């Protein structure tokens, strides 16, 4: 789902040395910007030492005027490119009208947005929120309420099954069911009510379900784990198990959804429809935070006034941008483009297996590339790619993720693969 840093925690002294070294390696303008940020912003990220000032399409420009191909797209939040004119026009038009009313009143943008999003997802109800983590938290509350009020689970006994290697956000409840020590260690006590089973193992899931299970929460493709694609029969098996046991199937499509995998939702790739979609990131077009839980009235209808809410959730500006995003996806052209360009990207990356690359995974315009750990870490490869004008991000030590905006030019994709090949060749020669 959302982005994470997976390196071991650094001491304050180590952080200071690293920041000093990175700022020294940067140009004066970059160094000044980095030092100001690091002096006053909490050190919960370890970004590459580049300071972005502008973005257009699949490219960004730093404070010195150097351009970089963005192959992260803000963890899929910028699926439709930086400064997308359709989305900017929608935002500008709404900025001149009204941006926030709270849900204490109706606004004229929310109705059209939730209607369009429900139609895109084949559902009939939408719970609008802001961030991906909020969507996950909301989905958990809905599932528990449904379990108590509809399924008849005794109060306080509901359990939700989650997967090993999951990443659904950073709130205290969400990290309670993470198995990533960097996300979890030192943040207890943890929220009970979750059971973890191996990702992709339908038999383990079946064994974990009991009469008090209210939901199975799963990423159709695990993003932070390294773009891990489960066996083709896994999600259909999850659907059957949920149906057979009167359990909700909740699909976290915050990273995988809205065109990234060559389909509207990654679940579409294997013909599966969950009970609840959790959406975010690209839903805001890279302009404003927009997230949503999307389902049918028999599930989302369990919420009553006063039981859940958000001051900014469903605000007019977010709704206007979100509706423009849905309108772009409704034609299917972006999904087809991601599918075709994804084939091109994966074909190029597969040629690098055995030449510094151990394995390539993914779907559509989304790839996890395992670098030979004897050659370099993922971080080192990303730093060398940055020097060549390409921005990517590492995860779990030796894996790098590639997820350029769907609007990327085919020739730029080829160039990106060439840059990775050149970096790996240089590393091999060293």
LUMTOR-292975 format. One record per residue (C-alpha): x, y, z. Coordinates in nm, 2 decimals. Each point is the difference from the previous one (the first is absolute). Layout:
<torros>
       u       v       w
       X       Y       Z
...
</torros>
This chain:
<torros>
       u       v       w
    0.00    0.00    0.00
    0.19    0.31    0.12
    0.37    0.08   -0.01
    0.25   -0.12    0.26
    0.36    0.01    0.09
    0.15   -0.34    0.08
    0.36    0.08    0.10
    0.11   -0.07    0.36
   -0.06    0.29    0.24
    0.28    0.25    0.01
    0.15    0.16    0.31
   -0.02    0.38    0.02
    0.38    0.01   -0.06
   -0.03   -0.22   -0.31
   -0.28    0.22   -0.13
    0.21    0.31    0.04
    0.30   -0.15   -0.17
   -0.22   -0.13   -0.29
   -0.17    0.34   -0.05
    0.33    0.18    0.00
    0.15   -0.25   -0.25
   -0.30    0.02   -0.23
   -0.02    0.38    0.01
    0.38    0.03   -0.08
   -0.05   -0.22   -0.30
   -0.29    0.21   -0.13
    0.02    0.34   -0.18
   -0.01    0.31    0.22
   -0.37    0.06   -0.07
   -0.09   -0.37    0.07
    0.21    0.00    0.31
   -0.17    0.31    0.15
   -0.34   -0.15   -0.07
    0.09   -0.34    0.15
    0.16    0.15    0.31
   -0.30    0.23    0.07
   -0.24   -0.29   -0.03
    0.21   -0.24    0.21
    0.05    0.27    0.27
   -0.38    0.03    0.07
   -0.18   -0.30   -0.15
   -0.02   -0.32    0.20
    0.24   -0.26   -0.14
   -0.26   -0.26   -0.09
    0.12   -0.03   -0.36
    0.34   -0.06   -0.17
   -0.06    0.17   -0.34
    0.24    0.00   -0.29
    0.20    0.33    0.00
   -0.19    0.17   -0.27
   -0.22    0.31    0.04
   -0.29    0.01   -0.24
   -0.14    0.34   -0.10
   -0.22   -0.08   -0.30
   -0.18   -0.29   -0.17
   -0.15   -0.05   -0.34
   -0.13   -0.34   -0.12
    0.24   -0.27    0.09
    0.29    0.24    0.06
    0.10    0.22    0.30
    0.25    0.28    0.02
    0.23    0.08    0.29
    0.09    0.34    0.15
    0.30    0.02   -0.23
   -0.20   -0.07   -0.32
    0.10   -0.36   -0.05
   -0.27   -0.23   -0.12
   -0.07   -0.36    0.12
   -0.23   -0.27   -0.12
   -0.24   -0.08    0.30
   -0.02   -0.37    0.02
   -0.17    0.00    0.34
   -0.30    0.23   -0.07
   -0.04    0.07    0.38
   -0.07   -0.37    0.07
   -0.27    0.00   -0.28
   -0.16    0.32    0.13
    0.11    0.17   -0.33
   -0.13   -0.26   -0.24
   -0.12    0.26   -0.24
    0.31    0.21   -0.01
    0.12    0.32    0.17
   -0.20    0.31   -0.08
   -0.26   -0.20   -0.19
   -0.20    0.28   -0.18
   -0.34   -0.17    0.04
    0.05   -0.04    0.37
    0.15    0.35    0.05
   -0.30    0.15   -0.19
   -0.24   -0.18    0.24
    0.19    0.12    0.30
    0.03    0.36   -0.12
   -0.37    0.02   -0.08
   -0.09   -0.12    0.35
    0.25    0.22    0.17
   -0.19    0.30   -0.12
   -0.33   -0.13    0.14
    0.03   -0.18    0.34
    0.26   -0.24    0.14
   -0.14   -0.12    0.34
   -0.33    0.00    0.17
    0.04   -0.31    0.22
   -0.26   -0.27   -0.01
   -0.22    0.20    0.23
   -0.15    0.13   -0.33
   -0.04   -0.14   -0.34
    0.21    0.13   -0.29
   -0.07   -0.02   -0.38
    0.31   -0.20   -0.08
   -0.02   -0.30    0.23
   -0.31   -0.16   -0.15
    0.13   -0.01   -0.36
    0.34   -0.13    0.13
   -0.14   -0.29    0.20
   -0.25   -0.09   -0.27
    0.28   -0.02   -0.26
    0.24   -0.19    0.22
   -0.27   -0.25    0.10
   -0.08   -0.06   -0.36
    0.37   -0.04   -0.09
    0.03   -0.27    0.27
   -0.33   -0.17   -0.07
   -0.12    0.08    0.35
   -0.27    0.23    0.14
    0.15    0.18    0.30
    0.31    0.20    0.08
    0.15    0.11    0.33
    0.24    0.29   -0.09
    0.31    0.07    0.21
    0.34    0.16   -0.06
    0.30   -0.23    0.04
    0.05   -0.37   -0.08
    0.05   -0.08    0.37
   -0.33    0.17    0.08
   -0.17   -0.22   -0.26
    0.15   -0.31    0.16
   -0.10    0.11    0.35
   -0.35    0.07   -0.14
   -0.02   -0.34   -0.16
    0.10   -0.17    0.33
   -0.28    0.19    0.18
   -0.25   -0.09   -0.26
    0.09   -0.36    0.00
   -0.02   -0.02    0.38
   -0.34    0.18    0.00
   -0.13   -0.23   -0.27
    0.12   -0.31    0.20
   -0.18    0.11    0.31
   -0.32    0.14   -0.16
   -0.05   -0.23   -0.29
    0.20   -0.32    0.05
   -0.07   -0.02    0.37
    0.35   -0.03    0.14
    0.00    0.05    0.38
    0.11    0.35    0.10
    0.37    0.04    0.02
    0.09   -0.33   -0.16
    0.03    0.10   -0.37
    0.32   -0.10   -0.17
    0.15    0.10   -0.34
    0.25   -0.21   -0.19
    0.30    0.18   -0.15
    0.30   -0.12   -0.20
    0.37   -0.02    0.07
    0.20    0.26   -0.17
   -0.30    0.24    0.00
    0.02    0.38   -0.01
   -0.32    0.19    0.06
    0.12    0.32    0.17
    0.16    0.14    0.31
   -0.27    0.05    0.26
    0.04   -0.18    0.33
   -0.28   -0.24   -0.09
    0.15   -0.08   -0.34
    0.35   -0.06    0.13
   -0.15   -0.23    0.25
   -0.04   -0.26   -0.28
    0.32    0.08   -0.18
    0.29   -0.25    0.01
    0.26    0.27   -0.11
    0.20    0.07    0.31
    0.09    0.35   -0.12
   -0.37    0.09   -0.02
   -0.10   -0.18    0.32
    0.28   -0.01    0.26
   -0.03    0.26    0.28
   -0.35    0.10   -0.07
   -0.20   -0.23    0.22
   -0.23   -0.09    0.17
   -0.17   -0.13   -0.31
   -0.37   -0.03   -0.10
   -0.13   -0.36    0.03
   -0.24   -0.17   -0.24
    0.23   -0.10   -0.29
    0.13   -0.33   -0.12
    0.29   -0.03   -0.24
    0.04   -0.27   -0.26
    0.26   -0.04   -0.29
   -0.08    0.20   -0.31
   -0.11   -0.21   -0.29
   -0.08   -0.30    0.21
   -0.37   -0.08   -0.03
    0.02   -0.31    0.22
    0.15    0.20    0.29
   -0.28    0.26   -0.04
   -0.27   -0.27    0.01
    0.15   -0.14    0.32
    0.00    0.34    0.17
   -0.36    0.09   -0.07
   -0.24   -0.07    0.29
   -0.36    0.10    0.09
    0.12    0.34    0.13
    0.19    0.10   -0.32
   -0.15    0.30   -0.15
    0.24    0.09   -0.28
    0.31   -0.10   -0.20
    0.21    0.31   -0.08
    0.24   -0.05   -0.29
    0.20    0.19   -0.26
   -0.07   -0.16   -0.34
    0.37    0.07   -0.07
    0.23    0.09    0.29
    0.17    0.33   -0.08
    0.24    0.07    0.29
    0.10   -0.37    0.02
    0.15    0.05   -0.34
   -0.28   -0.02   -0.25
   -0.09   -0.36    0.09
   -0.26   -0.16   -0.22
   -0.19   -0.30    0.15
   -0.08   -0.32   -0.19
   -0.28    0.05   -0.26
   -0.24   -0.22    0.20
    0.06    0.17    0.33
   -0.24    0.29   -0.01
   -0.28   -0.21   -0.15
    0.06   -0.25    0.29
   -0.02    0.29    0.25
   -0.33    0.10   -0.16
   -0.14   -0.35    0.04
    0.11   -0.04    0.36
   -0.16    0.34    0.09
   -0.33   -0.10   -0.17
    0.00   -0.35    0.17
    0.06    0.15    0.34
   -0.20    0.32   -0.01
    0.31    0.21    0.02
    0.07    0.34   -0.17
    0.28    0.01   -0.26
    0.17    0.34    0.03
    0.25    0.08   -0.28
    0.25    0.27    0.07
    0.04    0.15   -0.35
    0.16    0.32    0.12
    0.32   -0.05   -0.19
   -0.12   -0.27   -0.25
   -0.33    0.16   -0.10
   -0.10    0.27   -0.25
    0.19   -0.11   -0.31
    0.34   -0.09    0.14
   -0.01   -0.37   -0.09
   -0.16    0.03   -0.34
   -0.35   -0.03    0.14
   -0.23    0.22    0.21
    0.07   -0.22    0.30
    0.26   -0.27    0.04
   -0.28   -0.23    0.10
   -0.13    0.03   -0.35
    0.31   -0.18   -0.13
   -0.14   -0.33    0.15
   -0.37    0.08   -0.03
   -0.06    0.05    0.37
   -0.24    0.26    0.16
    0.06    0.07    0.37
   -0.26    0.12    0.24
    0.19    0.32    0.08
    0.26    0.18   -0.21
    0.24    0.23    0.19
    0.12    0.27   -0.23
    0.23    0.30    0.04
    0.32    0.14   -0.15
   -0.09    0.04   -0.37
   -0.36    0.09    0.09
    0.13    0.35    0.08
    0.19    0.03   -0.32
    0.32    0.11    0.18
   -0.17    0.32    0.09
   -0.20   -0.05    0.32
   -0.03   -0.30    0.24
   -0.31   -0.20   -0.09
   -0.09   -0.35    0.12
   -0.31   -0.21    0.01
   -0.16   -0.32    0.12
   -0.22   -0.13   -0.28
   -0.26   -0.27    0.04
   -0.37   -0.08    0.00
   -0.27    0.12    0.24
   -0.03   -0.33    0.17
    0.35    0.06    0.14
    0.07    0.37    0.00
   -0.36    0.06    0.11
    0.08   -0.12    0.35
    0.15    0.34    0.09
   -0.24    0.25    0.16
    0.04    0.38    0.04
    0.26    0.09    0.27
    0.17   -0.34   -0.01
    0.28    0.10   -0.24
    0.11    0.31   -0.18
    0.27    0.24   -0.12
    0.00    0.38   -0.02
    0.17   -0.01   -0.34
   -0.14   -0.32   -0.13
   -0.21    0.07   -0.31
    0.09    0.36   -0.01
   -0.09    0.19   -0.32
    0.35    0.04   -0.13
    0.09   -0.37    0.05
   -0.34   -0.11   -0.15
    0.06    0.21   -0.31
    0.35   -0.14   -0.06
   -0.12   -0.35    0.09
   -0.28    0.02   -0.25
    0.24    0.12   -0.27
    0.22   -0.30    0.08
   -0.29   -0.24   -0.03
   -0.10    0.16   -0.33
    0.34   -0.06   -0.14
   -0.01   -0.37    0.10
   -0.35   -0.05   -0.12
    0.11   -0.02   -0.37
    0.24   -0.29    0.07
    0.27    0.17   -0.21
    0.24    0.05    0.29
   -0.04   -0.36    0.12
    0.08   -0.13   -0.35
    0.30    0.23   -0.02
    0.14   -0.13    0.33
   -0.05   -0.35   -0.12
    0.18    0.05   -0.33
    0.28    0.21    0.14
    0.03   -0.25    0.29
    0.07   -0.27   -0.25
    0.27    0.21   -0.15
    0.16    0.08    0.33
    0.00   -0.36    0.13
    0.14   -0.13   -0.33
    0.29    0.24    0.04
    0.06   -0.08    0.36
   -0.01   -0.38   -0.05
    0.30    0.04   -0.23
    0.20    0.11    0.31
   -0.07   -0.31    0.20
    0.34   -0.17    0.04
    0.18    0.33   -0.06
   -0.03    0.15    0.34
   -0.37   -0.07    0.04
   -0.12   -0.31    0.18
   -0.37    0.03   -0.07
   -0.27    0.23   -0.14
   -0.37    0.00    0.12
   -0.30    0.21   -0.06
   -0.30    0.08   -0.21
   -0.08    0.28   -0.24
    0.23    0.30    0.05
    0.12   -0.12    0.34
    0.32   -0.20    0.05
    0.20   -0.13    0.29
    0.36   -0.06   -0.10
    0.22   -0.21    0.23
    0.36    0.11   -0.02
    0.27   -0.26    0.06
    0.10    0.08    0.36
    0.36   -0.09   -0.07
    0.01    0.29   -0.25
   -0.17    0.28    0.19
   -0.29    0.10    0.23
   -0.32    0.14   -0.15
    0.08    0.33    0.15
    0.34    0.01   -0.17
   -0.15   -0.08   -0.33
   -0.26    0.27    0.04
    0.27    0.26    0.08
    0.19   -0.10   -0.31
   -0.32    0.02   -0.21
   -0.07    0.35    0.15
    0.34    0.11   -0.13
   -0.11   -0.11   -0.35
   -0.32    0.19    0.03
   -0.24   -0.27    0.10
   -0.19   -0.01    0.34
   -0.10   -0.33    0.15
   -0.04   -0.14    0.36
    0.14   -0.30    0.18
   -0.18   -0.22    0.25
    0.11   -0.30    0.21
    0.37    0.03   -0.06
    0.06   -0.11   -0.36
   -0.32    0.07   -0.18
   -0.08    0.31   -0.20
   -0.35    0.10   -0.12
   -0.09    0.15   -0.33
   -0.34    0.16   -0.05
    0.02    0.29   -0.24
   -0.31    0.21   -0.07
   -0.22   -0.17   -0.26
    0.05    0.30   -0.23
    0.37   -0.09   -0.04
    0.12   -0.01   -0.36
    0.10   -0.35   -0.13
    0.35    0.13   -0.09
    0.05    0.13    0.35
   -0.08   -0.35    0.13
    0.27   -0.15   -0.22
    0.24    0.27    0.12
   -0.08   -0.09    0.36
    0.09   -0.37   -0.06
    0.32    0.11   -0.17
    0.10    0.21    0.30
   -0.06   -0.29    0.23
    0.20   -0.23   -0.23
    0.29    0.25   -0.01
    0.00    0.04    0.38
    0.01   -0.38    0.05
    0.28   -0.03   -0.26
    0.20    0.27    0.18
   -0.05   -0.18    0.33
    0.11   -0.33   -0.15
    0.32    0.16   -0.13
    0.09    0.14    0.34
</torros>
